[in-house]
Structures are given as structure tokens and as C-alpha cells.
Amino acid sequence: MKKILLILLLLTSLYSYEDDVEAKIYTGISIGYMNESFSDQQDTAHSAEMLKFKIGYGVREAYAVEFSLDYIKNETDIFSEEDGDKYGLNVELIKAFDWDIFINPYFKAGFGAGYFHLKDSQKDSLNYGSFNLGLGFYIPINEHVDIAIGYDYKYVSYEKLDTIEDDINSFINGGYAGVNVRF
């Protein structure tokens, strides 16, 4: 029920912008760098490159809902001998501001889920869920193209490898830059 209510609120907020600007579908790509640290293991952390493909619907100066696919180059051995690259899907609500300056600041919040492959005798993949927060700004180039520069924070909760293990959580901090094209 909470998910349905959240989706309805997201959709109605897209139509609440009163100006004569029309909501548009947009797509984009972003590249960046992230750092992940684990809450229960103080000395375990890693950094990696990330890539994000996104599609959204909304107004650059107001609200938007965005779906994104994440790819994180993962070269660690935290969960197995060799952890594979991470793939994730995120849904986020974006609130942007038009303050009549050359940039449009925004913040966003949402949820995500993903997986990565393991080289382990018990499991071949591991799933995770995340709560996402972010902020940044759009630099409008013209009516259809903008540059996005931002910061993402993700609280990640991993699936247990076995029944006697404690919950494994991490915090991901990442910066990115990308290009959006609006139709």
C-alpha cells in the first residue's frame, strides 16, 4: 500500500508545475567515481568507477521521476574470492529549482536494488537493496540538452550469504557528471 501511495504522489507531483513549461521525457548517461565503506568492518572499503544510464519524465525546473541502471566496476574480494561487477536499478524522485541563475540545483531521493556475481561454493550471485539520496545541479545548454553534475549517497543492505551471518551494510558516496537529452 505504501508503494502505491508513493507512486501516486510521484505522478501527481509531475503535473503540479504551474508554468507553461511542458513535462518531457529525457534520457541520459553519467560517469563517476564512488567509494564504498562497510559499517561493521572499519578497515574494509573500496573505490571504483561507475556508469549510469537513465530515463525520466518531468520538468527540468521542477519535478521529475527517474529510472536508472547502474554499473559499478567491482574488483574486490569482500564476499568471495572474486566479486563481480555490480548492476542496479534505481527509482528516484527529483526536485529541481529554477532560481533564474545559470544552473538549476536539485535534490533527489529514492530506492534501488541490484546484484553481482560471486565466486563462492554456496552462491553464484548476491542481491542488495539501497536507499538513495543525492544533490547536484543541471547546467542547461539549450531547451533539449543539459549537463548534470551531482553527488549520490546510498545506504546499501546486502543479502546474507548464510543463515548465521550478521546483516552486511555499506555506505556508498559517489560523484558523477553526465549529459541529459530531453524530448
C-alpha positions in Angstrom: 0.0 0.0 0.0 2.8 2.4 0.8 4.4 1.8 -2.6 1.2 2.5 -4.4 0.7 5.7 -2.4 4.3 6.8 -3.2 3.9 6.1 -6.9 0.7 8.1 -7.0 2.3 11.0 -5.1 5.2 11.0 -7.6 2.9 11.1 -10.6 0.7 13.8 -9.3 3.7 16.0 -8.4 4.8 15.9 -12.0 1.6 17.8 -13.0 1.8 20.4 -10.2 4.1 22.8 -12.0 2.0 25.8 -13.0 4.3 27.5 -15.5 3.8 27.0 -19.3 6.7 24.6 -19.4 5.8 21.2 -20.7 7.0 18.0 -18.9 9.3 16.0 -21.1 10.8 12.5 -21.4 14.6 12.6 -21.1 17.4 10.1 -21.2 21.0 10.5 -20.2 24.3 8.9 -19.3 26.6 9.7 -16.4 30.1 8.6 -15.4 31.6 8.9 -12.0 33.7 7.6 -9.1 32.4 6.0 -5.9 33.8 5.0 -2.6 32.1 2.2 -0.5 32.7 1.6 3.2 31.2 -1.2 5.3 29.6 -0.3 8.6 30.7 -3.3 10.6 34.2 -3.6 9.1 36.1 -0.4 9.7 39.1 -1.4 7.5 37.1 -2.7 4.5 36.5 -0.1 1.8 37.0 0.2 -1.9 36.7 2.7 -4.7 35.5 2.1 -8.3 34.3 3.7 -11.5 30.6 3.8 -12.1 28.4 4.3 -15.2 24.7 5.3 -15.1 22.1 5.1 -17.9 18.8 6.9 -17.0 15.4 7.7 -18.4 13.0 10.0 -16.7 9.9 12.2 -17.1 9.4 15.7 -15.8 10.3 19.3 -15.9 14.0 20.3 -15.6 13.0 23.3 -13.4 10.5 21.5 -11.1 9.9 17.7 -10.5 10.9 14.5 -12.3 10.8 10.8 -11.7 13.9 9.0 -12.9 14.7 5.3 -13.5 18.4 4.5 -13.8 20.6 1.5 -14.4 23.9 1.5 -12.6 27.1 -0.3 -13.5 29.9 -0.3 -10.9 33.3 -1.8 -11.8 33.8 -4.1 -8.8 37.3 -5.6 -8.3 37.0 -6.7 -4.6 37.2 -9.9 -2.6 34.9 -8.9 0.2 32.1 -11.5 -0.3 34.0 -14.2 -2.2 37.4 -14.9 -3.8 36.4 -12.5 -6.6 33.3 -10.3 -6.5 31.8 -9.5 -9.9 30.7 -6.1 -11.3 27.6 -4.6 -9.7 24.4 -3.9 -11.6 21.5 -2.0 -10.1 18.1 -0.4 -10.9 17.0 2.8 -9.1 13.8 4.8 -8.9 14.2 8.3 -7.7 12.1 11.5 -7.3 13.9 14.7 -8.3 13.0 18.2 -7.1 14.8 20.9 -9.0 14.8 24.7 -8.5 14.8 27.5 -11.0 16.3 30.5 -9.3 17.0 32.4 -12.5 20.7 31.7 -12.4 22.8 29.7 -14.9 22.3 26.4 -13.0 19.3 24.6 -11.7 20.1 22.9 -8.3 18.3 19.7 -7.4 18.0 17.0 -4.8 16.7 13.5 -5.1 15.6 10.5 -3.1 14.6 7.0 -4.0 15.2 3.3 -3.8 17.3 0.8 -5.6 18.0 -2.9 -6.0 20.8 -4.9 -7.7 23.0 -7.9 -7.8 26.6 -9.0 -8.5 28.2 -12.4 -9.3 30.3 -14.3 -6.8 32.9 -17.0 -7.0 31.6 -18.9 -4.0 30.8 -22.6 -3.4 27.3 -21.8 -1.9 26.0 -19.0 -4.1 26.7 -17.6 -7.5 25.2 -14.2 -7.0 24.3 -11.8 -4.2 21.4 -9.3 -4.2 21.3 -5.9 -2.4 18.8 -3.1 -1.8 19.6 0.6 -1.3 18.1 3.8 -0.1 19.4 6.7 -2.2 19.9 10.4 -1.6 21.6 12.9 -3.9 22.1 16.5 -4.8 23.6 18.4 -7.7 22.8 20.8 -10.4 21.8 21.0 -14.1 23.6 23.3 -16.5 21.1 23.9 -19.3 22.8 24.1 -22.7 19.5 24.6 -24.6 15.9 23.5 -24.4 16.8 19.9 -25.1 20.3 19.3 -23.6 21.7 19.8 -20.1 24.8 18.7 -18.2 24.2 17.1 -14.8 26.8 17.3 -12.0 26.0 15.6 -8.7 26.7 13.6 -5.6 25.0 10.4 -4.6 24.8 8.8 -1.1 23.5 5.2 -0.9 22.8 3.1 2.2 23.2 -0.5 0.9 21.9 -3.6 2.6 23.3 -6.9 1.2 21.6 -10.3 1.2 23.1 -12.7 3.8 25.5 -15.4 2.5 24.3 -17.9 5.1 21.8 -18.1 8.0 24.2 -17.5 10.8 25.9 -14.4 9.4 25.0 -10.8 10.6 23.5 -8.3 8.3 26.0 -6.6 6.0 25.5 -2.9 5.3 27.6 -0.3 3.5 27.6 3.3 2.6 28.4 4.5 -0.9 29.5 8.0 -1.7 29.8 8.9 -5.3 30.3 11.9 -7.6 29.3 12.0 -11.2 28.9 14.1 -14.3 26.7 13.4 -17.3 24.6 14.6 -20.2 20.8 14.6 -20.5 18.8 14.9 -23.7 15.1 15.9 -23.4 12.5 15.1 -26.0 
